[in-house]
């Protein structure tokens, strides 16, 4: 009886573990950009802060509703600061 090691993956197709790791990296990148945006806003650089919020949002999965809500509030504060 031949030894079966499981299904063969297509070359270059990511495993579920790889997909989870990439999603986690994107969440960490989004958090870092959000923290940077907050710091820039506090320093008065609302234009740069808005750019960081725009970079962070697409990195978040749909399930990250609390983080998305925080980004929306931060964006509103930055937009108000940029108008001054």
WOLIN-V888996 format. One record per pair of residues at least 24 apart in sequence whose C-alpha atoms are under 7 Angstrom apart, sorted by the first residue. I is the first residue (numbers start at 1). J is the second residue. Records with the same first field share a line. If there is no record, write none. Layout:
I: J + J
//
This chain:
26: 59 + 60
27: 59 + 60
30: 56 + 57 + 59 + 60
41: 78
46: 78 + 81 + 82
47: 82
49: 78
50: 75 + 78
//
